[in-house]
Amino acid sequence: MGKIITIDPVTRIEGHSKITIHLDDNGEVEEALFHVTQLRGFEKFAEGRPFHEMPSLMARICGICPVSHLVASSKACDMLMSVRIPPTAEKLRRIINLAQIAQSHALSFFYLSSPDLLLGMDSDPAKRSIVGVARENPQLARSGIQLRALGQEIIELLGGKKIHPGWVVPGGVSHALSAEHRDHILSKLPDAISIAQSTITWFSQQIEKFSEEISVFANFPGLFMSLIGSKGELETYDGRLRLADDQGQILEDIKAEDYKSIVAEEINPHSYLKSPYYKAQGYPAGMYRVGPLARLHLANSCGTPKADQALSLFKSLDHRSAFHYHLARLIEILYAFEMIELLLRGDDILDTHIRAYAAANAHEGFGISEAPRGTLMHHYKIDDNGLIIYADLVIATGHNSLAMNKGITQAAKHYIKNDKLSDGILNRIEAVIRTFDPCLSCSTHAVGQMALDIQLIDASGAVIDRVAR
Amino acid sequence: MRVVTLKINGQEMSGRDDEDILHVAREHGIDIPTLCQLDGVSEWGGCRLCLVEIEGSPKLSAACVTKVSEGMVVNTNTERLAGYRKSIVEMLFTEGNHVCSVCVSNNNCELQDMSHELKIDHISLPYRYPLKEVDASHDLFIFDANRCILCTRCIRVCDEVEGAHTWDIAGRGIKSQLISDLHQPWGDSPSCTSCGKCVEACPTGALFEKGKAAGEMVKDARFLVYLEEMKEEKS
């Protein structure tokens, strides 16, 4: 009779989930499932609201990446208004989106994952935290805090507050950037860029210690999807939607708002997280990955000099492994700060023409942008008066649902050889999930809390071993 | 008209006998909280926030509609009144669907300000979560019944200043609701002149301009006071 191992709650991720590992009669791992145990429901209660309220309403989905939702939602509203927003407004939106990506990546790498990477997967769980990191390598912890703080500060200087700024609005942004704020941000960027560079150097020296993890942390061939710039460069705000395989062969390159022609969603009984897949390959074969790993896999360049240097290192690695999400995140932090500097030095960045005004001119709107965790899609329909009658959100974390399940199955099969568990093994299985940096509050429209519980369940469904936190 | 002397919160003062307690108190620097009261339109006495204690009277009186009289002794800020005021505002919150963080009037809302003033940090009553509609049929404005506290300021300004009387209340008690004309969509209203006075008079985010995002609706009903002053100068 088989068994099930349950990890409940999964720790050091954003949101609430558990993992179950199913064993067969011989005690071998059959499959592992990532259960998201919370439900939010934003798609439903947006119905009936005036569309101009959507960006702020959608931003409330998440306190970590409210800006990502603000941006995608405002883009969908621009389309409902049928306006082209002023060029300066687009640049300002790009800056706040990049600041969001940088601060969220800093949170994921330094606060959530660096304890595993610095102290080791088998280190004492009581010390395996950002506090342990601060004791062992204070500079690393400081770097994380500084990078995140600058990302948050840029959001605050542009949007008025760090969390849930209302500044990005349908048609553009609500306030122009002042010279004083621009100069303040510019004065802080060189330090952040050098911190990001030195962290990349430090981390690239650690990578070889993790060769076993790299080989089994969701390391498989498959598809990758992200927005892409017109010259094939990294793009986080606009652009076309591209889907390619691990060899770089492009399967789809479409207008982003046509995403429903290639992506469909499946609902699993074990999770509130929907599982999108590539329609042409069906479910579940059409599994694909999004986020920093996918973006850097698909991009031929970052478009900023220092990040491009780091990109060549990334390209030389076996980046089919989700382990390399970590390096990809660091490279994107570097890119974000470099790109913010470029945008801030533009001639028209202080222009006060930053908002287009219009009523509802189209019944349907799509807003697609890159959130820290991957491609974020908002799709709204409105009635003649501009009230929302339909909202559909495909959240970055959701895209990775199938890959996360396959990734933890791969790791569980590798590490669990009989029905005995150790903390180090469980932590590695959690660490697979952490590489994806899922944000479950965003992706399920949820009511509840996240933490980790691993259960070992036999073939009859009985729980035979369990490690919970 | 004659001048009377009275005492409010122990302070001796005088006022004209055709003035109400609220205005005499405010003239002497004593503030009494209100939501339905609006300078420039008639008094309504509906929100009950301006309830005061008058010595010798067993019941509480609304200061906005109670005239001052000779020898009157009024208390405006007793513990009992503070408790009632808190309950009234809590009930306003539970009766509608007021979600400040995503409201167009966030940080520019008299209901929100009132809850701060009365130090309401949580609601002790169960929320009703009523199913209410948003009327966005008008070209320029939106009426969101979820945020309406039935203060009738819009009704009075539309009727008394604009002279259109587009707005009114239908139903009774908990079923009371603001309607335009004969309960038809605002956009179809033949009487509405689209002047926007109701929007400026509304204390919450119930009436607002189309196209405003969260926190962007700032209202200013001071035009009513200027109208009032101009009328006085003319007469």
Interface residues (C-beta under 8 A of the other chain):
Chain A: G48 R49 P50 H52 E53 P55 S56 L57 R60 H164 G166 V169 P170 S174 Y357 A358 A359 N385 G386 L387
Chain B: S101 V102 V104 E133 V134 A136 S137 D139 I142 D144 G187 K210 G211 K212 A213 A214 G215 E216
